[in-house]
Amino acid sequence: MSKRRVVVTGLGVVSPVGSTVQSAWDAILRGQSGIGPVTRFDVSAFPVRIGGQVRDFDVSQYISTKEARRMDEFMQYGVAAGVQAVGDAGIDFAKTDPARCGAVCGAGIGGLWTIETEYSEYLKAMSPRKISPFFVPATIINMIRISAW
């Protein structure tokens, strides 16, 4: 077993209770829930119409609009959390050995919104030409990357 130590130096979060560490922590301390009516899509056909969704998230604080269009929202959230963590850590990458630093990003699945949209476009046209060339990179869970690095 390795005796190496790991140090957490920076945090970032995008969640239903807040899109920064401070706003999420404050909401948790107040006992505020991130669960509420789902408003992102039509839920009238579903028996459950509540859930946890990220609200009031501004991706332009982290990446350009052009770059954001090429990513599913889960990836935008991951990039934002990563940028927050790097800022929180105050890391100067010019003075850091890149082989001795890294980031951990937790996600179970991502890209479902983009997968559904692209498949719908394909079905309407019955042509693969309607599938975006950014489809695969926009939906692969391990493609979350931090532009600031």
C-alpha positions in Angstrom: 0.0 0.0 0.0 1.3 3.4 -1.0 2.2 5.9 1.7 1.6 8.9 -0.6 -0.5 11.7 0.7 -3.2 13.5 -1.1 -4.1 17.1 -0.4 -7.4 18.7 -1.4 -6.5 22.3 -2.1 -9.5 23.6 -4.0 -13.2 23.0 -4.3 -15.8 23.7 -7.0 -19.5 22.7 -7.3 -22.4 23.1 -9.6 -25.6 21.6 -8.1 -29.3 22.1 -7.5 -28.5 23.9 -4.2 -25.9 26.3 -5.7 -23.5 26.9 -8.5 -20.6 27.8 -6.3 -19.1 26.2 -3.1 -20.2 29.2 -1.0 -23.8 29.4 -2.4 -24.3 25.6 -2.1 -22.9 25.5 1.5 -25.0 28.4 2.6 -28.1 26.7 1.1 -27.3 23.5 2.9 -26.7 25.3 6.2 -30.1 27.0 5.8 -31.7 23.5 5.2 -32.7 24.7 1.7 -33.6 21.9 -0.7 -32.6 21.9 -4.4 -35.7 19.9 -5.2 -38.5 21.6 -7.0 -40.7 21.7 -10.1 -38.9 20.5 -13.2 -39.1 23.4 -15.7 -36.4 22.5 -18.3 -38.8 20.3 -20.4 -42.4 19.3 -20.6 -43.1 16.9 -17.7 -46.9 16.7 -18.1 -46.8 13.1 -19.3 -44.8 12.0 -16.2 -46.3 11.0 -12.9 -43.4 12.8 -11.0 -42.9 16.4 -11.9 -40.3 17.4 -9.3 -36.6 16.9 -9.2 -33.2 18.5 -8.6 -32.0 20.7 -11.5 -29.3 23.3 -11.7 -30.8 26.8 -11.8 -29.3 30.2 -12.5 -26.1 28.9 -14.0 -24.2 31.2 -16.3 -21.7 29.3 -18.3 -20.2 32.5 -19.8 -18.5 33.1 -16.5 -16.3 30.1 -17.3 -16.0 29.5 -21.0 -16.9 31.2 -24.3 -20.4 30.9 -25.8 -18.8 29.2 -28.9 -17.1 26.6 -26.8 -20.2 26.0 -24.6 -22.3 25.2 -27.7 -20.0 22.3 -28.4 -20.7 20.7 -25.0 -23.6 19.1 -23.3 -24.6 20.9 -20.1 -23.1 18.2 -17.8 -19.7 19.0 -19.3 -20.2 22.8 -18.8 -21.0 22.1 -15.2 -17.8 20.0 -14.8 -15.7 22.7 -16.4 -17.2 25.3 -14.2 -16.6 23.3 -11.1 -13.0 22.6 -12.2 -12.3 26.3 -12.9 -13.8 27.1 -9.4 -11.5 24.5 -7.8 -8.4 25.7 -9.5 -9.3 29.3 -8.5 -10.0 28.2 -5.0 -6.7 26.4 -4.8 -4.7 29.4 -6.1 -2.5 27.1 -8.1 0.2 28.6 -10.3 0.7 26.0 -12.9 3.9 27.7 -14.1 5.4 26.7 -10.8 3.8 23.3 -10.4 4.9 19.9 -11.5 2.0 18.8 -13.7 2.8 15.1 -12.9 2.0 15.8 -9.3 -1.3 17.6 -9.6 -4.7 16.6 -10.9 -8.4 16.9 -10.4 -11.2 14.5 -9.5 -14.6 15.0 -11.1 -17.6 12.9 -10.1 -20.3 12.1 -12.5 -22.4 9.0 -13.2 -23.7 9.7 -16.7 -23.9 12.7 -18.9 -24.9 13.9 -22.3 -28.4 12.6 -22.2 -30.0 15.9 -23.3 -27.6 16.1 -26.3 -28.1 12.4 -27.2 -31.9 12.8 -27.2 -31.7 16.0 -29.3 -29.3 14.6 -31.9 -31.4 11.4 -32.2 -34.5 13.4 -32.6 -32.9 15.5 -35.4 -31.8 12.2 -37.1 -35.3 10.8 -36.9 -36.9 14.0 -38.4 -34.5 13.9 -41.4 -33.7 10.2 -41.5 -30.2 11.3 -42.4 -27.0 11.1 -40.5 -26.0 14.4 -42.0 -28.2 16.1 -39.4 -26.0 14.7 -36.6 -23.6 17.3 -35.3 -19.9 16.6 -35.7 -19.5 17.5 -32.0 -22.1 14.9 -31.0 -19.6 12.3 -29.6 -17.2 14.7 -27.9 -20.2 16.6 -26.4 -21.5 13.5 -24.7 -18.6 11.4 -23.5 -18.5 11.5 -19.7 -14.7 11.6 -19.5 -14.4 14.5 -21.9 -14.9 17.0 -19.1 -11.9 19.2 -19.4 -10.8 22.4 -17.8 -10.1 25.2 -20.3 -8.1 27.1 -17.8 -5.4 24.4 -17.6 
